[in-house]
Amino acid sequence: VQLVESGGGLAQPGGSLTLSCAASGFFFSVYGMRWYRQAPGKERELVAGIDSAGGVTEYVDSVKGRFTISRDNRKKTVYLQMNSLKPEDTAVYLCSARIPGGAWGQGTQVTVSS
């Protein structure tokens, strides 16, 4: 099982970034996926989740209306579109597969700063 995140970087407040997580080694279309984030000195936080078909999504209150999670089962990839970014969104963003035993990517850094 492998999850590889990409798309992080530096964004200005109010800006946008799109994260991608490419999956391999399991039946991607069967399992839900989640994005988490972890800021320095803080606990890991669930940011968004999506079911296997992409029809049901969930978000932490702090990102509702700004972030959108989606997936492409043919490409075995899950995305996190982040708009109206705030400095408090700065964190390492990790994707996770809801498979037995769990699986995590290595994370991608998102920094929001002027």
N, C-alpha and C positions, 0 to 999 in steps of 0.2 A: 504494500500500500504506500502510495506517495501522494503528497499534496504539496504543490509548489505555488506560492503566492508571488504576485508581481504587481507593479503599478504604483507602489508607494513613492514618496518623495516629499519635496518641499512645496507647500502651497501657501498663498496669502489668505488671510481671513476673508471670507466671502467667496473664496475660490472653490474649485472642484477637482476631484480626483476619482478615477475608477480603478478599483482593485480587481484582480483576477486570481482565481485559484484553480489550477489545472490538476485534475485527479487521475490516478491510474492505480491498477492493481485490485480493484473491486468493482462490483456492479453499480456504477455511479447512479444510474437512473432509479435504483431501488431505495436509496437512502436519502434522508434529509441532510441538509448541510447547514452549518452555522458559521458566522463570523464573530470572533471575539476580539477584544483589544486589551492591552495592558500598558498602562502608563507607569513611569518610574515611581516606585514607592507605593503603588496602588495594586489592589487585587485585580485579577483578570475579570473582565466584564463581558457578558454576552451582549453583543450589539444587535445582531439580526439573525433570523433563522428562516429557512424555507423548506417546504416539504418536498418529497421526491418528485412530484409532478410539476412543482412550481406554482401551484394554485393557492397555497396558504403561506403567508409570511407573518413574521412577528418582529417587533423592534423594541428596543429599550426606549423609554419615554424621551430621553435626551436627544435622540436622533430622528424621531418620528417627523415626517414631513420634509426631512433633509436627505436622508439616505434611502436607497432602494436596493434590495437584494433581488437577484434574478439568477437563473441558471439556464444553460444550454446542454441538454442531456446528450445531444449528438456530439458535441465537442467535449463533454465531460468536464465542464468548467462552470464554476459559480462566480458571480460578480457582486461587487458592492459599489454602486454609484453613490458618491458622496458629494453633495452640493452644500452651499452656504457654510463652508467649513469654519470652525471656530478654533481658537488656540487650545481650548480644552479637549478638542478631538485628537490632539497630539498623543500618539501611542504607537506601539507595535501592534499591527493587526494580524491576526492568525485565523486561518480557516480550519474547520473541524468537520469531520465526517461522522455521522451518527451510526457508525457500524459497530458490531459487537467488539468490545475492547477499545473502541474509540480510535481516532487517528487525528494527528495534528500536522500542520505545515510548520515551516521554520519561522514564518512571520515576515512582514514587510513594514518598514518604518514609515510612518506618516507624521510629518512635522508641519504644523500650521503656525506661521509666524510672518510678521511684516519685516 
